[in-house]
Structures are given as structure tokens and as C-alpha cells.
């Protein structure tokens, strides 16, 4: 098992570099307490103001730069929210996915795109009503990878999965934060390669913006990337290379066949204001269709908002990948299939993030969100 049931996540030997979530913050993960109640001060951006615009309902959305949250970016840029009755002048930007769920459980955040297994762990370890529920899947494939710094001796693109993973033995590998999706994916990849988590030194370095300088300065030898574009962008900016893309055909099916990005809202919101949630889903559907119909403009927007205006080629490649490979596999209005949820729950059980029976399709997915 990968994770202790203590507070839902384990600290293990993972240490923190700049930008990582603090130990104290993580230990508040399930119970939250006073630290989470003051969580608004932890946000780098906050919208909503004192009250909603006339005729609109305030809805706090958590989002980060990059392709996994590009639907949110499009919604904001195209003013989609107000057309669906939502007042979202800005997105909230927590420090990590773990903190995003702390904010949601505390009632300071209404919805976000999220790592599926982290969502399940939070659901299993939070109080009924306050816990997050899954209202759809944005990404029905894996988006993770591992990038090496400029001095990392990668075995090469034609090497097998196990050889690529073995090249990490004894190395310092950066992840976003303790218990994050990237941390969980690293553990699974190591296990499938016949290795142990202790074969590497995992370091919490934060998101892409922190990963690049840490790779450049040799604080970490490699970094587990979360998004399709960040895998390529981090390699480019750090002067390194892609060690492994988890979507490669040679990667074991258990690691490759995942629906890694879900859409989450607070349970009581889904129960008491389902029309609010479906309005938000409609916004995201508008963004999906706009991307497909406006590839050039979409690539330019992704480049400027998620890639610092430095990687139009990567943005264009992603938009093409999204339109031709990802979007066709998304259910209408992002609805969640039972078999997909159960497959991801089995993986979460394998990590030890949840116990068998903690997650059921009926409790995790509201009826209106089921495929």
C-alpha cells in the first residue's frame, strides 16, 4: 500500500522545497480546523467581491495556468460565466491541489478541475455534505510524465518503461506536494517498474513555475509533470528532456489508462443547487466547443496564459491533440461513466488513499452527472 490512513494521506519521507505545501497544512487536510477557515489569505488571486452582480450567483472556481484548466481560462476570456447566470470575475488560485480541496471542504471554494484520486481521497476523509463530489471528467486519459534536468542521463526515447524508471534510482525527484496527484503517480510508476518509493528521494517543489528553477539549479534531478503541456514546457525551459510520458504505448496499462482530471463541487452545492452546477458545466461545454472551432485563437490564448508566451508550438500541438484525441472521448456535458469511476477507485484503493467500499458511484457522482 502506498498511503497511510492517518489523516487520509501519509507524510512518508517526502520533503519540501520552495513552493511545497507545509506539513502543518497537510496535517489539517481532513479536519481542517482554524487554518483552513483563514484560507482566503493563502490565495494568490481571489474574485467575487462583496456581492454578486445583479441577477448573477457568486460561484468560486479554483484554477491554475495550463491545459488542465484551460476550459476555465476560456470561460473567463469569453465571458461565458455571466451568460449562464454565474458571477465569476476572477478565478481562485490555491497553492496546490491539496489546498484546493481544503478550501472546498471549508466552504471557501465552490468548484474546480481536480486530480481524480485526490478528489476520492478527500471525499472519503471528509464529512458528509462538506465533502467534494465528482460531476464529470475533463480528461479521460493520463496527462502525467517525468522530465529530467539538463545533466540527467536519460536512457533514450526507445528504452522500455522499466529501464526509464530505473534511471531514477537514487535521484531526487520533484513532485507538486505531499499526497498530490504527481506524488501518487510516481509511487505507482515505481511499483510497476519493480521499485520502491524509497528508491528515489521525493521532494515537494510546487507547480511548474517552481519546478523549472529547481531543475536548472540541480536541487532536483527530475520532476513529475501533471499536464500535457507542462511535460514539454518544463523540458524546454529547463534545458532537459522528457524521460517518460505516461501515455506512451510501452507504459503499463494500469498507469496509462486513467481518467486523471475530474470536475468537483461541494456535496451540499450539488444537492441544494443542482441548477447552479449544471450552469457551470454548460460554461465548460461552451469552452470545449470554442476550442475545437477556434484552434488558432485557442492556441494563442493557451500560450499567453499558460506558457508565458514562450511556447506557441507546444500550445498548438496541445490544441490539436485536444480536438482530435481528447474531446471525442469526453461524454456529453462531461458525464461520468460508472466503469471509469470504479477503475479510478480501484487505483485509489491500491494507493491506500481509500479503503475498499469508501467510494461508490452512487455517493460520489450525483444523479445528474451520471452517464
N, C-alpha and C positions, 0 to 999 in steps of 0.2 A: 504494500500500500504506500501511496505517495504522501498523503497528508494526514496529520493527526486530527482527531475530532475536537481537540481543545480549541475552543472559540471558533471552530469551523475551519481554521487554517493553521498550518504549522509555521513556526519561525525557522526551525531547522538550522543549517549552518549558513544560510544566505545572509550576506552582509550588505550594508548600504553605502553607496557613493552619492555624490551630489545629485539632488533631484529625487532620491528614492523616498518612499513613504516611511515615516518613522515607526519604530517598534511600538511606541505608545499608541500611535494612531491605529496600527493594525490590531493591537490587543483590544481596542474598543470596537472592533469590526462587528461582532454580533450584538453586543449590548449597547454600544454607542456611548451612552452616558452624556455628561456635560460637554465633553469635547466636541461631539457631533452637533450639539444644539447651538454651538457657536460657529458652525462650519461655514457660514457665509463669508467669514473673514478669510477663509482658505482659498476662495475662488479668485482666479485671475481676471475673470470678466463676469459681470452679473447684470442681467436685464430684468425688466418687469416694472421697475419703478414703484411708486407708492400705490398705484392702482392701474387697472386695465383701461385701454382706450374704450371709448364709447361703443357699446354693443359687442365687445370682444371679451373673451375669457382669458385671464392670465394663465400661461402654461410654461413652466420652466423646463427647458430642454438642455441636457448636457451634451457637449460635442467637443471634439478635438480637431486639429488640422489633419487632412489626409483623406484617402479614398474611402475608408470605412465609414466616415462621417460626411461624405460628400453630398449625400442627399440633404442633410441639414444645411450645408453651405448653399446649395442651390435654392432651397426653400427661402433662406434669408435674403439671398441676392435677388430672387424673382418676386419677393413679397407675397409668397404663397400663403403664409400663415393667416393673414387678415382675410383672405378670400374664403377661408374655411373657419372663420369665427374665432381665431386664436390671436392673442396678444403676445408676441414674442419679439420684442425689439432687439434683443441680443441673446446669444447662447451663453450658458454657464460653462466654464472651463475648469473642472476639477483638476487636481494634480495627478490623478491616476484613476484607473477603472475601479480599484478598491474603494477609493474615496468617493467616486460617483455613487456607489451603492450605499455608502454610509449616509450620504446626503439624501438619497431617495428614501431609505428606511426612516430617516429623521424627519421627512416631510419637506425638505428644502429643495427637492428636485422632483419633477413630475414624470419625465420620460427621457430615455437615452438609447442609443445603439450600444450594445454591450457584448462582451465575451460570453458565449452561451454557458460554459461550465462555471464561470464566476457567478453568473446570474443564478444558476441552480444551487450553488453553494450558499449564496445569500438567502435564497428562498427557503432552503432547508434549515437555516440557522436564525431566522427572524420570526417575529411574532405575526400571527395571522392578522391580515388587514394591512399591516405595515410592510409586509414582505413584497418583493417585486414579483410580477408575473410576466410571462412571455406572450407577446401579442403578435409575433411574426418573426420571420427570418429575412434579414437583408442579404446575407451571403450564405449560399448553400454549398460552399467549398472551403478548403483551408486557405488562409492568407499568410501563414507564418513562414519564416525562413531564418537562416543563420548567416550572418555576414562576418567575415574576418577582416582585421586591420591590415595595413599595408605590409607588415612584417610576418603575417600569418602564412605558413607554408601549407596551402590547401592542396589536397591530393588531386585536384582537377575535376572538371565537369563530367568526364567519362567514368570516374570512380563510382563504386557502388555505395549504397546507403551506409552500410556498416563501416566501410573504410572512411567515409567522410565524417561520421560521428566519432570514430576512434581518433581522428586527428585532433579532437578537442581535449583528449585526456591530459590532465594536469594543467589545463589552461584556465584563465579567468574569463568567464562568460557572463556578459551583462544581460539582465532582464529588466523589465519595467519596474516591478516592485515585488515584494514578498507575496506569494499566493496569486499573482496576476496570471492572465492567460499565457503570457510568454514563459513564465516560470513553470506552469503546468505542462505546456507543450515540450519544454526542454526535458522535463522529467520523463515524459512518455517516450520521446525520441531516444533518450539514453537507454531506457529499459529495453526498447525494441531492438537496439543495437547490441544488447547483451552487456550493457554497462550499468553503473550505479550513479546516483546523483552526486555522491561524494567523489566520483572520478574527475569532476570539474569543481572549480570554485565559483559558485554563482554569486553575482554582485548586483544589487539593486541600483540601477543608474538613471532611472526615469525614462522619459519618452525620447523620441528621435533627436530632438534638439540637444539633449544631454549626451546621447549615445555617441554622436559624431566626435565631439572633442575628447571624450573618454577613449575612443578608439585611436584617434590621432595621437594622443599623448601616452598611449600604451598602458593606461590604467586597466583596460580590459583587452583581451586578445580577440574576442568575438562578441557578437551581440545578437540576441534573438529578436528579430523584427516581427512586427504584428501585422502590418499592412502590405499589400502587393507593391505599392509604390515605394514604401519606406525601405523594403529589401533592396531595391535598385538604387534609391536615392542615397541611403547610408553608404553603400559600397562606393558610389561615385564620389561623394563628398569626403569620405574618409581615406580615399585612395586605396581601398581594399578590394575585396572580391566576394562574390556570393559563394559561400561554402556549400549550402544546400537550400533548395526551395522545396518546402514540404509538399508541394503539388506535383513534383516530378514523378514520372511513372515508376521509377525504381524505389520510391518511398513506400514502406508497408501500408497496406490498405487501411489499417486501423488509424494510422496517423494522417493519411491523405484524405480519407473520406469523412470529412467533418463539415457540419454547418456551424461555422465558428462565430458568426455575428448575428445576434438576436436583437429584437426590439423589446424593451422593457418599460413597464409602468408600475406604479404602486398599486397593490391589490385593491385597496378601497376606491381608488380612482376608476379602475376597470369595472368595479361592481356598482358604484354610485353614479358615475358619469360616463357610461359607455359611448355616448354620442361624442363626447369630447375626445376620447381615444380614437374613435373611427375618423373623426375630422383630422386628427394628426396623421393617421395612416393615409388618408386621402392626399394630404400635403406631400408625403413621401412618394406616393404613387405618381403625383404630378411631376416630381423631380426626376423619377426614374424615366418617365416618358420623354421629358425635356432633354435629358442626356442623350437618349437614343436618337432623337430627332435633330439635335444640335451638337454634333460631335466636336466640331471645331471650337465653338464657343465654350463647350463644356471643358475641353482640354485646356483652354486658356484660363478659365476660372480655377480649375484644379491646380494648375501650375502656379498661379499667383497667390492662391490662398493656402495651399498645402505643401508646395515645394519651393517656396521663397523666390519664385520667378526664375529659377535656375535650371529647370529640367522639363522643358516643354516636350521633349522627345519621350520622356517617361510618362508624362501625363497623357499624351496622345496614344501611346501603347496601351495604357490602362483603359482609357475610354473605349478603345476598340475591343479590348478583352471583355469589358463590362457589357457592351452592346451585343457581342456575338456569342459569348460563352456564359457569362453570369446571369444576365437578365432573363434569358429563356428558361432558366431553371428556377426562377422565383415564382411562387404561386401568386394568383391574383390577390391583390391587397396584402401580399406578404404572408398569407395564412400558413400556419404550421401543421405539417403532417405528423400524425401520431408516431409513425415509424422513425421519423427523423428525431423527434424529441426523445423517444426511448433509446435510440442509438447513442445520443449525446449523454443521456442519463447513465447509461452503462459505462461510458468512459469516465464520468464524474465519480461513479462508484469505484472504479478501478484506481483512481487517484486517492480515494479515501476522503474526498471532499464532502461526500454524502454517504449515508448508509442505504442499503437496499430498501426500497419502499418509501424513502424520503420524498421522492419525486414521482408524481403520477401525471399523466397527460391531462386528466380532468381537473386537478387542482392547480397545475402550473399554467395551463392555457385556457383563458376564458372562452366560453362557447362561441362568441362572435369571431374569434381568431382562429378557429379550428378549420383545417382543410377537409 
